[in-house]
Protein backbone atom coordinates (compact mmCIF):
# COMPACT_ATOMS: atom_id res chain seq x y z
CA UNK A 1 0.00 0.00 0.00
CA UNK A 2 2.72 2.49 0.92
CA UNK A 3 4.82 1.70 -2.15
CA UNK A 4 2.27 3.31 -4.45
CA UNK A 5 1.86 6.55 -2.52
CA UNK A 6 4.40 8.36 -4.68
CA UNK A 7 2.79 7.34 -7.95
CA UNK A 8 0.22 9.63 -9.54
CA UNK A 9 -3.30 8.55 -10.31
CA UNK A 10 -4.03 8.89 -14.04
CA UNK A 11 -7.49 8.88 -15.58
CA UNK A 12 -9.16 9.28 -18.97
CA UNK A 13 -11.19 12.48 -19.08
CA UNK A 14 -12.93 13.27 -22.40
CA UNK A 15 -9.92 12.18 -24.42
CA UNK A 16 -7.81 9.18 -25.34
CA UNK A 17 -4.80 10.41 -23.43
CA UNK A 18 -4.16 9.80 -19.78
CA UNK A 19 -4.19 12.83 -17.46
CA UNK A 20 -3.36 13.28 -13.82
CA UNK A 21 -6.34 13.23 -11.52
CA UNK A 22 -5.26 16.52 -9.98
CA UNK A 23 -5.65 18.28 -13.34
CA UNK A 24 -9.16 16.96 -14.00
CA UNK A 25 -10.46 17.33 -10.45
CA UNK A 26 -11.77 20.88 -10.92
CA UNK A 27 -13.67 20.17 -14.18
CA UNK A 28 -15.22 17.09 -12.59
CA UNK A 29 -16.26 19.13 -9.57
CA UNK A 30 -17.70 21.86 -11.80
CA UNK A 31 -19.74 19.39 -13.87
CA UNK A 32 -20.97 17.71 -10.70
CA UNK A 33 -22.16 21.05 -9.31
CA UNK A 34 -23.90 21.94 -12.58
CA UNK A 35 -25.63 18.56 -12.59
CA UNK A 36 -26.96 19.05 -9.06
CA UNK A 37 -28.16 22.59 -9.80
CA UNK A 38 -30.08 21.34 -12.84
CA UNK A 39 -31.54 18.48 -10.81
CA UNK A 40 -32.68 20.85 -8.07
CA UNK A 41 -34.25 23.21 -10.59
CA UNK A 42 -36.11 20.29 -12.15
CA UNK A 43 -37.43 19.14 -8.76
CA UNK A 44 -38.52 22.68 -7.92
CA UNK A 45 -40.40 22.92 -11.21
CA UNK A 46 -42.16 19.62 -10.46
CA UNK A 47 -43.29 20.92 -7.07
CA UNK A 48 -44.46 24.19 -8.66
CA UNK A 49 -46.52 22.24 -11.20
CA UNK A 50 -48.09 20.13 -8.46
CA UNK A 51 -49.19 23.25 -6.58
CA UNK A 52 -50.68 24.85 -9.72
CA UNK A 53 -53.00 21.98 -10.67
CA UNK A 54 -56.61 22.21 -9.53
CA UNK A 55 -58.27 19.31 -7.81
CA UNK A 56 -61.20 19.58 -10.25
CA UNK A 57 -59.12 19.87 -13.42
CA UNK A 58 -60.03 16.37 -14.62
CA UNK A 59 -63.46 16.17 -13.01
CA UNK A 60 -65.76 14.40 -15.48
CA UNK A 61 -68.97 15.34 -13.62
CA UNK A 62 -68.85 18.94 -14.83
C-alpha positions in Angstrom: 0.0 0.0 0.0 2.7 2.5 0.9 4.8 1.7 -2.1 2.3 3.3 -4.4 1.9 6.6 -2.5 4.4 8.4 -4.7 2.8 7.3 -8.0 0.2 9.6 -9.5 -3.3 8.6 -10.3 -4.0 8.9 -14.0 -7.5 8.9 -15.6 -9.2 9.3 -19.0 -11.2 12.5 -19.1 -12.9 13.3 -22.4 -9.9 12.2 -24.4 -7.8 9.2 -25.3 -4.8 10.4 -23.4 -4.2 9.8 -19.8 -4.2 12.8 -17.5 -3.4 13.3 -13.8 -6.3 13.2 -11.5 -5.3 16.5 -10.0 -5.7 18.3 -13.3 -9.2 17.0 -14.0 -10.5 17.3 -10.5 -11.8 20.9 -10.9 -13.7 20.2 -14.2 -15.2 17.1 -12.6 -16.3 19.1 -9.6 -17.7 21.9 -11.8 -19.7 19.4 -13.9 -21.0 17.7 -10.7 -22.2 21.0 -9.3 -23.9 21.9 -12.6 -25.6 18.6 -12.6 -27.0 19.1 -9.1 -28.2 22.6 -9.8 -30.1 21.3 -12.8 -31.5 18.5 -10.8 -32.7 20.9 -8.1 -34.3 23.2 -10.6 -36.1 20.3 -12.1 -37.4 19.1 -8.8 -38.5 22.7 -7.9 -40.4 22.9 -11.2 -42.2 19.6 -10.5 -43.3 20.9 -7.1 -44.5 24.2 -8.7 -46.5 22.2 -11.2 -48.1 20.1 -8.5 -49.2 23.3 -6.6 -50.7 24.9 -9.7 -53.0 22.0 -10.7 -56.6 22.2 -9.5 -58.3 19.3 -7.8 -61.2 19.6 -10.3 -59.1 19.9 -13.4 -60.0 16.4 -14.6 -63.5 16.2 -13.0 -65.8 14.4 -15.5 -69.0 15.3 -13.6 -68.8 18.9 -14.8 
